[in-house]
C-alpha cells in the first residue's frame, strides 16, 4: 500500500506543469472550447466582498419587527429615500394617505418611483393617492413587502432615484420571528 501511495504522489508532482518565462510565447488564436470548458463557465460564481457603492441604500433583511437597511435596524414601518431612512407613520395599508406620501414629492433631486410594501400580501392603495403621485411625476409600484424590498434594491443598484414606503409583514410572535434576507 505504501508503494502505491508513493508512486501516486510522484505521479502528481510530475503532472504539475512548470511555468517557465519565455519571450517567444504568443497567445494561441485557434483554441476551441470543449464541453469540459463550457461546464467550467457555467459554474462560475461571484462573491462580493465589498459593495461597489457604499452610499447606495440596500435593504438587507425584513421581519415582523422591521427592517435592516445598510446594516442598521429600523423598527416598524419606514420610508426610504436616497441617503435617509425615516419612520413612516402608518399602521397598515388602510392608513396610507396622500399626506403620508408628501415627503416623496418634496425632495430634491426628484424621486422617480416609490415602491410600496403593504405587508405579507399586495393590498390596493386608493386610486386618488396614485393619481396624485402620478400628477407630481412620481410612479408608484405597490407590492407585498418581500417583493417591494427586492424591487427597491434592484432599482437602487441600477442607479435610479427610488424611494420605498414599507410596512413590515405580520408574522408570528415578534419575539421569535426570524428575519428574511432579501435576494
C-alpha positions as CSV (number, residue, x, y, z in Angstrom):
1,X,0.0,0.0,0.0
2,X,2.8,2.4,0.9
3,X,4.5,1.9,-2.5
4,X,1.2,2.7,-4.3
5,X,0.8,5.9,-2.3
6,X,4.4,6.9,-3.0
7,X,4.0,6.2,-6.7
8,X,0.8,8.2,-6.8
9,X,2.5,11.2,-5.1
10,X,5.4,11.0,-7.6
11,X,2.9,10.9,-10.4
12,X,1.2,14.0,-9.1
13,X,4.4,16.0,-8.8
14,X,5.3,15.1,-12.4
15,X,1.9,16.1,-13.8
16,X,2.1,19.7,-12.4
17,X,3.3,21.9,-15.2
18,X,6.3,24.1,-14.5
19,X,5.8,27.7,-15.7
20,X,8.9,29.0,-17.4
21,X,9.1,32.6,-18.6
22,X,9.8,32.8,-22.2
23,X,9.8,35.7,-24.6
24,X,8.7,33.6,-27.5
25,X,5.3,32.7,-26.1
26,X,2.4,34.1,-28.1
27,X,-1.3,33.6,-27.4
28,X,-2.9,30.9,-29.5
29,X,-5.8,32.0,-31.6
30,X,-7.0,28.6,-32.6
31,X,-8.3,27.5,-29.1
32,X,-11.7,25.8,-29.3
33,X,-13.9,25.4,-26.3
34,X,-14.7,21.8,-25.4
35,X,-17.7,20.6,-23.5
36,X,-15.5,20.5,-20.4
37,X,-14.6,24.2,-20.8
38,X,-18.3,25.0,-21.1
39,X,-19.0,23.2,-17.8
40,X,-16.4,25.3,-16.1
41,X,-18.0,28.5,-17.4
42,X,-21.5,27.5,-16.2
43,X,-20.2,27.0,-12.7
44,X,-18.7,30.5,-12.4
45,X,-19.8,32.3,-9.3
46,X,-19.1,35.8,-8.0
47,X,-18.8,36.7,-4.3
48,X,-18.9,40.4,-3.4
49,X,-16.5,41.2,-0.6
50,X,-17.3,44.9,-0.6
51,X,-20.2,46.7,-2.0
52,X,-19.3,48.8,-5.1
53,X,-21.1,51.8,-3.8
54,X,-21.5,52.1,-0.1
55,X,-23.7,55.2,-0.5
56,X,-26.5,53.2,-2.1
57,X,-29.4,52.2,0.1
58,X,-29.8,48.5,0.5
59,X,-32.4,46.5,2.4
60,X,-30.6,43.6,4.0
61,X,-33.5,41.9,5.9
62,X,-37.1,42.3,6.9
63,X,-39.1,40.8,9.7
64,X,-42.4,41.5,11.5
65,X,-40.4,43.9,13.7
66,X,-39.0,46.0,10.9
67,X,-36.1,46.1,8.5
68,X,-32.3,46.1,8.4
69,X,-31.1,48.8,6.0
70,X,-27.4,49.1,5.2
71,X,-26.7,47.2,8.5
72,X,-28.9,49.5,10.6
73,X,-32.1,48.2,12.2
74,X,-35.3,50.1,11.7
75,X,-38.3,49.2,13.8
76,X,-41.8,49.3,12.3
77,X,-42.9,50.9,9.0
78,X,-40.3,53.0,7.3
79,X,-39.8,55.4,4.4
80,X,-36.5,55.1,2.5
81,X,-35.2,57.9,0.3
82,X,-31.7,58.3,-1.1
83,X,-29.3,58.5,1.8
84,X,-32.0,58.6,4.5
85,X,-34.3,56.2,6.5
86,X,-37.3,57.6,8.3
87,X,-40.1,56.2,10.4
88,X,-43.3,56.1,8.4
89,X,-46.4,56.9,10.5
90,X,-48.8,54.3,9.1
91,X,-50.1,51.1,10.7
92,X,-51.4,49.3,7.7
93,X,-52.2,49.9,4.0
94,X,-55.5,51.5,5.1
95,X,-53.6,54.3,6.8
96,X,-51.8,55.3,3.6
97,X,-52.9,58.8,2.5
98,X,-51.7,61.5,0.1
99,X,-50.2,63.3,3.1
100,X,-48.2,60.2,4.1
101,X,-46.6,60.3,0.6
102,X,-45.9,64.0,0.8
103,X,-42.2,63.5,1.8
104,X,-41.5,61.8,-1.5
105,X,-42.5,64.8,-3.7
106,X,-40.8,67.4,-1.5
107,X,-37.4,66.0,-2.1
108,X,-34.7,67.3,-4.5
109,X,-33.5,65.7,-6.6
110,X,-36.8,64.3,-7.5
111,X,-37.8,60.7,-6.8
112,X,-38.7,58.8,-10.0
113,X,-40.5,55.9,-8.4
114,X,-41.8,54.9,-4.9
115,X,-42.1,51.2,-4.2
116,X,-44.7,50.5,-1.6
117,X,-44.6,47.3,0.5
118,X,-48.1,46.6,2.1
119,X,-47.2,43.7,4.3
120,X,-47.4,40.0,3.5
121,X,-49.9,40.5,0.7
122,X,-50.3,43.1,-2.0
123,X,-53.1,45.4,-1.0
124,X,-54.7,48.1,-3.1
125,X,-53.9,51.7,-2.4
126,X,-56.6,54.3,-3.0
127,X,-56.7,55.4,-6.7
128,X,-56.8,59.1,-5.7
129,X,-53.5,58.7,-4.0
130,X,-51.9,57.0,-7.0
131,X,-53.4,59.7,-9.3
132,X,-51.9,62.5,-7.1
133,X,-48.5,60.9,-7.2
134,X,-48.7,60.5,-11.0
135,X,-49.7,64.1,-11.3
136,X,-46.5,65.0,-9.5
137,X,-44.4,62.9,-11.9
138,X,-43.7,60.0,-9.4
139,X,-44.5,56.4,-10.4
140,X,-45.8,54.1,-7.7
141,X,-45.3,50.4,-7.6
142,X,-47.4,48.6,-4.9
143,X,-46.3,45.1,-3.9
144,X,-46.1,42.8,-0.9
145,X,-43.2,43.8,1.3
146,X,-40.8,41.0,0.4
147,X,-41.0,41.8,-3.3
148,X,-41.0,45.5,-2.6
149,X,-37.7,45.2,-0.8
150,X,-36.2,43.2,-3.7
151,X,-37.5,45.7,-6.2
152,X,-36.2,48.7,-4.2
153,X,-32.7,47.1,-4.0
154,X,-32.8,46.4,-7.8
155,X,-33.8,50.0,-8.6
156,X,-31.1,51.5,-6.4
157,X,-28.5,49.1,-7.8
158,X,-29.4,50.5,-11.3
159,X,-28.8,54.0,-10.1
160,X,-32.4,55.1,-10.2
161,X,-33.8,57.7,-7.9
162,X,-36.1,55.4,-5.9
163,X,-37.9,55.7,-2.7
164,X,-39.6,53.0,-0.6
165,X,-42.6,53.0,1.8
166,X,-42.5,49.7,3.6
167,X,-44.8,48.1,6.2
168,X,-43.3,45.1,7.9
169,X,-45.1,41.8,7.0
170,X,-47.0,40.5,10.0
171,X,-45.8,37.2,11.4
172,X,-45.8,35.0,14.5
173,X,-44.7,36.3,17.8
174,X,-42.3,39.3,17.2
175,X,-40.0,37.9,19.9
176,X,-39.2,34.8,17.9
177,X,-40.0,35.9,14.3
178,X,-36.9,35.2,12.1
179,X,-35.6,37.8,9.7
180,X,-35.7,37.0,6.0
181,X,-32.8,38.0,3.8
182,X,-33.6,40.0,0.6
183,X,-32.3,38.4,-2.5
